[in-house]
Amino acid sequence: MSGWLGWMLLAVVGVAALACGGVAAAVAFGTAPAPKPMASISAPLRDVDYSDLPPLQHDTARDGTALAYRLYPHDGNRVVVLIHGSSGESSGMHALARAIAAAGFAVYVPDLRGHGNDGRLGDIDYAGQLDDDLFDLVQVVRRAHPEAHITLIGHSSGGGFVLRIAEGKYAGLFARFVLLSPALPYREPTMRPDAGGWVRVFVPRLIGLSILDRLGIHAWQHLPVIAFAVSPAAKVRLAPTYSFVMLQNFGPPRDALAHLGRIAAPTALLVGAVDEVFYADRYAPLLHPLKADLAVTVIPGIDHMGMIVQPKALAAVVAALQ
C-alpha cells in the first residue's frame, strides 16, 4: 500500500511540475505578432481639425503623479467627463468634445494613465488605479463646478470602462452615463472576431497569468497580453499593447452584465449600424432583458470611429445629453 501511495505522490508531483512548467512557458513565450494597422480606426482621426485643440493641463493623482487632461470650458453646472478608447488619448476625442462643449457643457478629457502623455504606455500599477484616477479628476471638476451634474461618457473600451464605473463604488459621482460603441466583457456576442482586426490577444500568456492571478501571484502582471492594430504613422503617443493589469482595469468587469441592475443613473448606449469592431444589432437583444430601461440607439451609416467624428453621430450624442 505504501508503495502505491509513493507512486501516486510521485505522479501528483510530476503532474504539478508539468502544469507549473506549462504555465511558466505560456507566460514567457505565449505571445503573438501585432495585427496589421487598421485604416478604418486611424484614418478618420487624421481628417479632424485640431487647430483649436485645448492645451494639456494636469491634475495630481493620489500617488503624486501628474496626469494630463484637456478642458473645453463652459460656465454653468453641466459637465461631461469624456473617456477615450483603447490605445488612444485625449486628442482623439476632440471632435466630440468640441460638439458637446458647443451644446453648453464643460468637457474634461483625460489621458488615462498608461495612455498618451501619462505614465508607462499600456500599463498601470494595480487593477483599480484608473478608477481612483477618475475619482481624483472629479475632485478637480468639483472645485471648478461645485454644483455640477456630471455625465461620464466613454467610447469603445472607454465605454466598457464607463460601464465598470457605473456598477462600482464611484457610480455616485455621476448623474448620467453614456456608452458609445462600448466593449462588453470578453466572449459576449457583441464583439466581432479579434474585434474586427483591431486586437490580437496573447491567449497562452493571458491564460497563464489568469491562473497565477487566482493563485495570488502578481509578479508578471505587467507583461503585455494584447496588441492593437495601431498605425506607425500616428502623430500622437498610442499604446501598442496592454499589460495584464491594464486589461483587467480598462474595460468592463467579467460579470458586468450580471450587475446591470445596479446602475441607478440614467444610462444610454449609442452605436453605429456599420460598426466594424462590434455587432451593432446585438446590443439591444442582449442588454434589454437585463436592464429594460437602458436606452439603445443604433445610428444608420456610422462605423466605429464615426461615432466620435461624424456630424450625425455627434448630434446623436449631444441629444442623449439633453
C-alpha positions in Angstrom: 0.0 0.0 0.0 2.8 2.4 0.9 4.3 1.7 -2.5 1.1 2.7 -4.3 0.9 5.8 -2.2 4.5 6.6 -3.1 3.8 6.2 -6.8 0.7 8.3 -6.5 2.6 11.0 -4.7 5.2 11.0 -7.4 2.5 11.1 -10.1 0.9 14.1 -8.4 4.2 15.9 -8.0 5.0 15.2 -11.7 1.7 16.5 -12.9 2.1 19.6 -10.8 5.6 20.2 -12.1 4.4 19.8 -15.7 1.5 22.1 -15.0 3.8 24.7 -13.5 6.2 24.3 -16.4 3.3 24.8 -18.8 2.1 27.9 -17.1 5.6 29.3 -17.0 6.1 28.6 -20.7 2.8 30.2 -21.5 3.7 33.3 -19.6 7.2 33.5 -21.0 6.6 32.6 -24.6 2.8 32.8 -25.3 2.8 36.0 -27.4 1.8 36.7 -31.0 2.7 39.3 -33.7 0.8 42.6 -33.6 -2.1 42.9 -36.0 -1.7 44.9 -39.2 -2.6 48.6 -38.9 -6.4 49.1 -39.2 -7.0 52.0 -41.5 -10.7 52.5 -40.5 -9.5 53.2 -37.0 -6.6 55.6 -37.7 -7.7 57.4 -40.9 -10.9 59.2 -39.6 -8.8 61.0 -36.9 -6.4 62.4 -39.5 -9.3 64.4 -41.0 -10.3 66.2 -37.8 -9.4 69.9 -37.5 -7.2 70.2 -34.5 -6.4 73.9 -34.8 -8.5 74.7 -31.7 -7.3 71.7 -29.6 -7.0 72.9 -26.0 -3.6 72.5 -24.4 -2.9 69.8 -21.9 -3.5 70.6 -18.2 -2.5 68.4 -15.3 -4.1 67.3 -12.0 -2.2 65.5 -9.3 -3.4 61.9 -8.5 -3.3 60.4 -5.0 0.1 58.9 -5.7 1.6 62.3 -6.6 1.6 61.6 -10.4 0.7 64.5 -12.6 -2.0 63.3 -15.0 -2.9 65.1 -18.2 -6.3 66.2 -19.3 -7.8 68.7 -21.8 -10.5 71.2 -20.8 -13.2 72.6 -23.0 -14.5 75.3 -20.7 -18.1 76.5 -20.2 -19.9 78.2 -17.4 -22.7 76.6 -15.6 -23.5 73.3 -13.9 -23.4 70.9 -16.8 -20.2 68.9 -17.1 -19.0 65.9 -19.2 -16.0 63.7 -18.5 -15.1 62.0 -21.8 -13.1 58.8 -21.9 -11.1 57.7 -25.0 -10.9 54.2 -26.3 -8.2 51.5 -26.2 -4.7 52.6 -27.1 -5.9 56.2 -27.5 -5.5 59.6 -25.8 -7.4 62.8 -25.3 -6.9 64.5 -28.7 -8.7 61.6 -30.4 -11.9 62.8 -28.7 -11.5 66.4 -29.9 -14.4 66.4 -32.5 -16.9 65.0 -30.0 -15.6 67.2 -27.1 -15.9 70.3 -29.2 -19.5 69.4 -30.2 -20.5 68.7 -26.6 -19.0 72.0 -25.5 -20.8 73.9 -28.2 -24.1 72.5 -26.7 -23.3 74.1 -23.4 -21.3 71.7 -21.4 -17.8 72.0 -19.8 -15.9 69.0 -21.0 -12.9 67.3 -19.4 -11.0 64.8 -21.5 -8.2 62.9 -19.6 -5.3 60.9 -21.0 -5.9 57.9 -18.8 -2.8 56.6 -17.0 -0.9 54.4 -19.3 -2.0 56.4 -22.4 -0.9 59.4 -24.3 1.2 61.6 -22.0 0.6 59.7 -18.8 2.9 57.0 -17.4 4.1 53.8 -18.9 2.3 53.2 -22.2 -0.2 50.3 -21.8 0.5 49.7 -18.1 -0.6 50.7 -14.7 0.4 49.9 -11.1 -2.7 48.0 -9.9 -6.1 47.0 -11.1 -8.4 49.8 -10.0 -5.9 52.6 -10.4 -7.8 54.0 -13.4 -10.9 54.2 -11.2 -9.0 56.0 -8.5 -7.5 58.4 -11.0 -11.0 59.2 -12.3 -12.2 59.9 -8.7 -9.2 62.3 -8.3 -10.1 64.1 -11.6 -13.7 64.6 -10.4 -12.3 66.4 -7.4 -10.7 68.9 -9.9 -14.1 69.2 -11.6 -15.9 69.8 -8.3 -13.6 72.6 -7.4 -14.5 74.4 -10.6 -18.1 73.4 -10.7 -19.3 72.7 -7.1 -23.0 72.1 -8.1 -22.4 70.3 -11.4 -24.3 67.4 -12.7 -21.6 65.3 -14.2 -22.1 62.9 -17.1 -19.5 60.2 -17.8 -19.1 59.2 -21.5 -16.8 56.6 -22.9 -16.1 55.3 -26.4 -15.2 51.6 -27.2 -13.0 50.3 -24.4 -13.7 53.6 -22.7 -17.4 52.8 -22.9 -16.6 49.5 -21.2 -14.8 51.4 -18.5 -17.8 53.7 -18.1 -19.9 50.5 -17.5 -17.4 49.4 -14.9 -17.7 52.8 -13.1 -21.5 52.8 -13.4 -21.6 49.5 -11.5 -18.9 50.2 -9.0 -18.1 52.2 -5.9 -17.7 55.5 -7.7 -21.0 55.4 -9.5 -22.4 58.1 -7.2 -20.0 60.7 -8.7 -22.0 60.9 -11.9 -25.6 61.9 -12.8 -25.7 60.1 -16.1 -23.7 57.5 -18.2 -23.4 57.3 -22.0 -21.7 54.3 -23.6 -20.5 54.8 -27.2 -19.9 51.6 -29.1 -18.9 50.0 -25.8 -16.7 47.0 -25.3 -18.7 44.4 -23.3 -17.0 41.6 -21.5 -14.8 39.2 -23.5 -16.8 36.4 -25.2 -20.1 38.4 -25.2 -21.8 38.1 -28.7 -21.4 41.8 -29.5 -17.7 41.5 -30.3 -16.6 40.5 -33.7 -13.7 38.0 -34.0 -10.5 39.8 -33.0 -12.6 43.0 -32.6 -12.7 43.2 -36.4 -8.9 43.0 -36.7 -8.2 45.7 -34.0 -6.8 43.4 -31.4 -4.6 40.3 -31.1 -4.8 38.6 -27.8 -1.8 36.6 -26.5 -4.0 33.8 -25.4 -1.5 31.4 -23.8 0.1 34.2 -21.8 -3.3 35.6 -20.8 -4.4 32.2 -19.6 -1.2 31.6 -17.7 -1.3 35.0 -16.0 -5.0 34.5 -15.1 -4.1 31.2 -13.4 -1.3 32.9 -11.5 -3.6 35.8 -10.6 -6.1 33.4 -9.0 -3.3 31.9 -7.0 -2.4 35.4 -5.7 0.8 35.6 -7.8 1.1 39.0 -9.4 4.8 39.3 -10.2 4.3 39.2 -14.0 1.1 41.1 -14.3 2.8 44.0 -16.2 3.7 41.8 -19.2 1.7 42.6 -22.3 -1.2 40.3 -23.2 -2.9 42.1 -26.1 -1.7 44.1 -29.1 -3.5 46.7 -31.1 -3.6 47.5 -34.8 -2.1 50.9 -34.3 -0.7 52.9 -37.2 3.0 53.5 -37.2 2.3 56.9 -38.8 0.3 58.2 -35.9 1.4 61.6 -34.7 0.3 61.0 -31.1 1.6 58.6 -28.5 -0.6 55.5 -28.8 -0.3 52.4 -26.6 0.6 49.4 -28.9 -0.1 46.8 -26.2 -1.8 46.5 -22.8 -0.4 44.6 -19.8 -2.5 42.1 -17.9 -3.3 44.5 -15.2 -4.3 47.3 -17.7 -6.6 44.8 -19.4 -8.2 44.0 -16.1 -8.9 47.6 -15.4 -9.7 49.4 -18.7 -13.0 47.9 -19.7 -16.0 46.2 -18.1 -15.6 43.6 -15.3 -16.2 40.0 -16.3 -19.6 40.0 -14.5 -20.7 43.4 -15.8 -23.9 42.1 -17.5 -25.0 40.3 -14.3 -24.8 43.6 -12.5 -26.5 45.9 -15.0 -29.4 46.3 -12.5 -27.0 48.2 -10.1 -26.9 51.2 -12.4 -29.3 53.7 -10.9 -28.5 56.8 -13.0 -30.0 57.3 -16.5 -27.8 55.4 -19.0 -27.8 55.4 -22.8 -25.9 53.3 -25.3 -25.3 54.5 -28.9 -23.6 52.5 -31.6 -23.1 52.9 -35.4 -25.1 50.5 -37.6 -22.0 49.6 -39.6 -19.5 49.3 -36.7 -16.7 47.0 -37.9 -15.4 46.2 -34.4 -18.7 45.2 -32.7 -22.1 43.8 -33.9 -24.4 46.8 -33.5 -27.6 44.8 -33.9 -26.7 42.5 -30.9 -26.6 45.1 -28.1 -30.3 45.6 -27.6 -31.4 41.9 -27.6 -28.5 41.1 -25.2 -29.0 44.0 -22.8 -32.7 44.9 -22.7 -33.7 41.6 -20.9 -31.1 42.6 -18.2 -32.0 46.3 -18.0 -35.2 47.2 -19.7 -34.7 51.0 -19.2 -31.3 51.1 -20.9 -31.7 53.3 -24.0 -30.0 51.7 -27.0 -29.7 53.8 -30.2 -28.3 52.4 -33.5 -27.2 55.2 -35.9 -27.5 54.3 -39.6 -24.4 54.6 -41.7 -22.0 55.2 -38.8 -18.9 52.9 -38.2 -16.8 52.6 -35.1 -14.7 55.8 -35.3 -17.6 57.6 -36.9 -19.2 57.6 -33.5 -16.7 60.3 -32.4 -16.1 62.2 -35.6 -19.2 62.1 -37.9 -21.7 65.0 -37.6 -24.7 62.7 -37.4 -23.2 60.7 -34.6 -22.1 63.8 -32.7 -25.6 65.2 -32.9 -27.0 62.0 -31.5 -24.6 62.0 -28.6 -25.5 65.6 -27.8 -29.2 64.7 -28.0 -28.6 61.9 -25.5 -27.3 64.5 -23.0 -30.3 66.9 -23.2 
